[in-house]
């Protein structure tokens, strides 16, 4: 095909053909190498138990994101290399381009730097349940990259946030999480009766959540089973007594455990007819009030 165009265009199509073949070969070889390394990495994690599951997922996520950048950089170098006589010129040109891009895209650079610190300091891992920037609604980390982090919220939506925008983070999945559920009931209710009812709730949850409770890795004993925390905050709540139950569970089971604990508490309060704290509001008719005062 190229030979038929020679009389019309003064171009050495042999050089172009060699360039295209070289670029295609380099791109294909790099792509296959990345896929092979990814496959070997997955096989290693399947057969080895050196790392916990969350760290394995984090490494996989990082490799997936980083490999795309590596592939793009290698293809770019292979594409511009034939136009330079020396490899040092390629590196110099790449450095100049990187400097220009870095100056014009400072936010991207900031995101990458923040991501590097976040990854190597082990602030979060894939599978952690976190709250970002003071938001009430949290989510589970699905993917961590050097520039962005993807979080699956409780409502099912996927939140993608730049690492540089993460100013404050609360990680509730550092190996274990503590359930702390409180109920405020009326001062007219018998506190002894309420405490006994809550103790029974804790006993039921200890049986039901046997697999959720966190165990000590050395002794294999439960770190903190469900128990009544006791009465507290009576001085700060004018509405009634405050009683709580606590337990330490596996971070991966926290959502299920806390929802089931809330449900059991609600059912028990209704069944036992426990009087909850109430607020009374007195509403007076302004005309009646004026008539009475006169």
C-alpha positions as CSV (number, residue, x, y, z in Angstrom):
1,X,0.0,0.0,0.0
2,X,2.8,2.4,1.0
3,X,4.8,1.5,-2.2
4,X,1.9,2.8,-4.5
5,X,2.0,6.2,-2.9
6,X,5.8,6.8,-3.4
7,X,5.5,8.6,-6.7
8,X,3.2,11.2,-5.2
9,X,4.7,11.7,-1.8
10,X,8.4,12.0,-1.0
11,X,8.3,10.1,2.3
12,X,10.3,7.1,3.4
13,X,7.5,4.7,4.2
14,X,9.9,2.1,5.3
15,X,10.9,4.2,8.3
16,X,7.2,4.9,9.1
17,X,6.4,1.2,8.9
18,X,9.3,0.4,11.2
19,X,8.2,3.2,13.6
20,X,4.6,1.9,13.8
21,X,5.7,-1.7,14.2
22,X,8.2,-0.7,17.0
23,X,5.6,1.4,18.8
24,X,2.9,-1.3,18.5
25,X,5.3,-4.0,19.7
26,X,6.4,-1.9,22.7
27,X,2.8,-1.1,23.7
28,X,1.7,-4.7,23.4
29,X,4.7,-6.1,25.3
30,X,4.2,-3.5,28.1
31,X,0.4,-4.3,28.3
32,X,1.0,-8.1,28.4
33,X,3.7,-7.6,31.1
34,X,1.3,-5.6,33.2
35,X,-1.4,-8.3,32.8
36,X,1.0,-11.1,33.7
37,X,2.3,-9.3,36.8
38,X,-1.3,-8.6,37.9
39,X,-2.2,-12.3,37.4
40,X,0.9,-13.4,39.4
41,X,0.0,-10.9,42.1
42,X,-3.5,-12.3,42.4
43,X,-2.2,-15.9,42.5
44,X,0.3,-15.0,45.2
45,X,-2.5,-13.4,47.4
46,X,-4.7,-16.5,46.9
47,X,-2.0,-18.9,48.1
48,X,-0.4,-16.7,50.7
49,X,-1.7,-15.5,54.1
50,X,1.1,-13.0,54.8
51,X,-1.1,-10.0,54.6
52,X,-4.7,-9.4,55.8
53,X,-7.4,-9.2,53.2
54,X,-7.8,-5.4,53.3
55,X,-4.1,-4.8,52.6
56,X,-4.2,-7.2,49.7
57,X,-7.2,-5.4,48.2
58,X,-5.4,-2.1,48.7
59,X,-2.3,-3.3,46.9
60,X,-4.4,-4.7,44.0
61,X,-6.2,-1.3,43.7
62,X,-2.9,0.6,43.7
63,X,-1.4,-1.7,41.1
64,X,-4.4,-1.4,38.9
65,X,-4.3,2.4,39.0
66,X,-0.5,2.8,38.8
67,X,-0.2,0.3,35.9
68,X,-2.4,2.5,33.7
69,X,0.0,5.5,34.2
70,X,3.1,3.3,33.7
71,X,1.6,2.0,30.4
72,X,0.9,5.6,29.2
73,X,4.3,6.8,30.1
74,X,6.1,4.0,28.4
75,X,4.0,4.4,25.2
76,X,4.8,8.1,25.2
77,X,8.5,7.6,25.6
78,X,8.5,5.0,22.8
79,X,6.6,7.4,20.6
80,X,8.9,10.3,20.9
81,X,12.2,8.4,21.3
82,X,12.9,8.1,17.5
83,X,12.8,11.9,17.2
84,X,15.8,12.3,19.5
85,X,19.4,11.2,19.0
86,X,20.1,10.6,22.7
87,X,18.0,9.1,25.5
88,X,19.1,11.9,27.8
89,X,17.3,14.3,25.4
90,X,14.1,12.3,25.8
91,X,14.5,12.5,29.6
92,X,15.2,16.2,29.4
93,X,12.2,16.8,27.2
94,X,10.0,14.7,29.5
95,X,11.2,16.7,32.5
96,X,10.3,20.0,30.8
97,X,6.9,18.7,29.8
98,X,6.3,17.4,33.4
99,X,7.4,20.8,34.8
100,X,5.0,22.6,32.5
101,X,2.1,20.3,33.3
102,X,2.9,20.4,37.0
103,X,2.9,24.2,37.0
104,X,-0.5,24.3,35.2
105,X,-2.1,21.5,37.1
106,X,-1.0,22.2,40.7
107,X,-4.3,20.6,42.0
108,X,-3.5,17.3,40.3
109,X,0.0,17.4,41.8
110,X,-1.4,18.1,45.2
111,X,-3.9,15.2,44.8
112,X,-1.1,12.8,43.9
113,X,1.2,14.0,46.8
114,X,-1.7,13.6,49.3
115,X,-2.5,10.1,47.9
116,X,1.2,9.0,48.3
117,X,1.2,10.1,51.9
118,X,-2.2,8.5,52.5
119,X,-1.1,5.2,51.0
120,X,2.3,4.8,52.5
121,X,1.2,5.9,56.0
122,X,-1.6,3.4,55.9
123,X,-4.3,5.9,56.8
124,X,-7.0,3.9,55.0
125,X,-7.3,0.6,53.3
126,X,-9.8,-0.9,50.8
127,X,-12.8,-2.1,52.7
128,X,-12.5,0.4,55.6
129,X,-15.7,2.3,56.7
130,X,-14.9,6.0,56.9
131,X,-16.4,9.4,57.3
132,X,-14.9,12.3,55.3
133,X,-14.7,16.0,56.2
134,X,-17.2,15.8,59.0
135,X,-20.0,14.3,56.9
136,X,-22.6,12.3,58.9
137,X,-23.0,9.7,56.1
138,X,-20.1,7.4,55.8
139,X,-19.1,4.7,53.3
140,X,-16.8,1.8,52.4
141,X,-13.6,2.4,50.6
142,X,-13.7,0.5,47.3
143,X,-10.7,1.8,45.5
144,X,-7.6,3.8,46.4
145,X,-5.4,5.5,43.9
146,X,-2.6,8.1,44.0
147,X,-5.0,10.8,42.7
148,X,-8.5,9.8,43.7
149,X,-10.3,7.5,46.2
150,X,-13.7,5.8,45.5
151,X,-16.1,5.3,48.4
152,X,-19.4,3.3,48.3
153,X,-21.9,5.2,50.4
154,X,-24.6,3.5,52.5
155,X,-27.3,4.6,50.0
156,X,-25.4,2.7,47.2
157,X,-24.0,5.7,45.4
158,X,-20.3,5.8,44.5
159,X,-18.4,8.8,45.8
160,X,-15.2,9.7,43.9
161,X,-13.1,12.3,45.7
162,X,-9.7,13.8,44.9
163,X,-7.2,12.9,47.6
164,X,-6.3,16.6,48.0
165,X,-9.9,17.3,49.1
166,X,-9.7,14.9,52.0
167,X,-9.2,17.3,54.9
168,X,-10.5,15.3,57.8
169,X,-11.2,11.5,58.0
170,X,-12.6,9.3,60.7
171,X,-11.7,5.7,60.2
172,X,-14.0,3.3,62.0
173,X,-12.4,0.2,60.7
174,X,-9.0,-0.1,62.4
175,X,-9.3,-3.8,63.1
176,X,-12.3,-3.3,65.4
177,X,-15.3,-1.1,66.0
178,X,-17.2,-0.3,69.2
179,X,-21.0,-0.4,69.2
180,X,-22.4,2.3,71.6
181,X,-26.1,2.6,71.6
182,X,-28.0,4.8,74.0
183,X,-31.6,5.2,75.0
184,X,-33.2,8.0,77.1
185,X,-36.2,6.9,79.1
186,X,-38.6,8.8,81.4
187,X,-37.8,9.7,85.0
188,X,-41.1,8.1,85.8
189,X,-39.8,4.7,84.7
190,X,-38.3,2.2,87.2
191,X,-34.5,2.3,86.5
192,X,-33.9,-1.1,88.0
193,X,-36.5,-2.7,85.7
194,X,-35.0,-1.0,82.7
195,X,-31.5,-2.1,83.5
196,X,-32.6,-5.7,83.9
197,X,-34.3,-5.6,80.5
198,X,-31.2,-4.2,78.9
199,X,-29.1,-6.9,80.5
200,X,-31.4,-9.5,78.9
201,X,-31.0,-7.7,75.6
202,X,-27.2,-7.9,75.9
203,X,-27.4,-11.7,76.7
204,X,-29.6,-12.2,73.6
205,X,-27.2,-10.2,71.4
206,X,-24.1,-12.1,72.7
207,X,-25.8,-15.3,71.5
208,X,-27.0,-13.9,68.2
209,X,-23.8,-12.0,67.4
210,X,-21.3,-14.7,68.5
211,X,-19.5,-14.5,65.1
212,X,-19.5,-10.7,65.0
213,X,-17.8,-10.1,68.4
214,X,-14.1,-9.2,68.2
215,X,-11.7,-11.8,69.6
216,X,-8.2,-11.2,70.9
217,X,-5.7,-12.6,68.4
218,X,-3.5,-14.0,71.2
219,X,-6.0,-15.4,73.7
220,X,-8.9,-15.9,71.4
221,X,-11.2,-14.4,74.0
222,X,-13.8,-11.8,73.3
223,X,-12.4,-8.3,73.8
224,X,-15.8,-6.8,74.9
225,X,-19.1,-8.7,74.8
226,X,-22.4,-6.8,74.9
227,X,-22.9,-5.3,78.3
228,X,-24.8,-2.4,79.9
229,X,-22.7,0.7,80.1
230,X,-24.9,2.0,82.9
231,X,-26.7,5.2,83.7
232,X,-25.0,8.4,82.6
233,X,-25.6,12.0,81.4
234,X,-28.4,12.5,84.0
235,X,-27.2,16.0,84.7
236,X,-27.2,17.0,81.1
237,X,-30.5,15.5,80.1
238,X,-33.6,17.1,81.7
239,X,-35.9,14.7,80.0
240,X,-34.9,11.4,81.6
241,X,-32.3,8.8,82.4
242,X,-29.8,7.7,79.7
243,X,-28.6,4.1,79.5
244,X,-26.3,2.5,77.0
245,X,-25.1,-0.8,75.8
246,X,-21.6,-1.4,74.4
247,X,-19.7,-4.1,72.5
248,X,-16.6,-4.5,70.4
249,X,-17.1,-6.2,67.0
250,X,-15.2,-6.9,63.9
251,X,-15.0,-3.9,61.6
252,X,-16.3,-5.9,58.7
253,X,-19.4,-6.9,60.7
254,X,-20.2,-3.5,62.3
255,X,-23.0,-2.3,60.0
256,X,-24.9,-5.6,60.3
257,X,-24.3,-5.8,64.0
258,X,-25.3,-2.3,64.9
259,X,-28.5,-2.4,62.8
260,X,-29.6,-5.7,64.4
261,X,-28.8,-4.3,67.8
262,X,-30.9,-1.2,67.1
263,X,-33.8,-3.3,65.9
264,X,-33.7,-5.6,69.0
265,X,-33.7,-2.5,71.3
266,X,-36.7,-1.0,69.5
267,X,-38.7,-4.2,69.7
268,X,-37.8,-4.7,73.4
269,X,-38.8,-1.2,74.3
270,X,-42.1,-1.6,72.6
271,X,-42.8,-5.0,74.0
272,X,-41.9,-4.1,77.6
273,X,-43.8,-0.7,77.3
274,X,-40.8,1.3,78.6
275,X,-41.8,4.9,79.0
276,X,-39.5,7.1,76.8
277,X,-38.5,10.6,77.6
278,X,-41.0,13.2,76.4
279,X,-41.0,16.9,75.8
280,X,-44.1,18.9,76.7
281,X,-44.8,22.2,75.1
282,X,-47.3,24.7,76.6
283,X,-49.2,26.7,73.9
284,X,-51.2,29.7,75.2
285,X,-53.6,31.8,73.1
286,X,-52.3,35.4,73.1
287,X,-55.9,36.9,73.3
288,X,-56.8,34.7,76.2
289,X,-53.6,35.6,78.0
290,X,-54.3,39.3,77.5
291,X,-57.9,38.9,78.8
292,X,-56.7,37.1,81.9
293,X,-54.0,39.7,82.6
294,X,-56.6,42.5,82.4
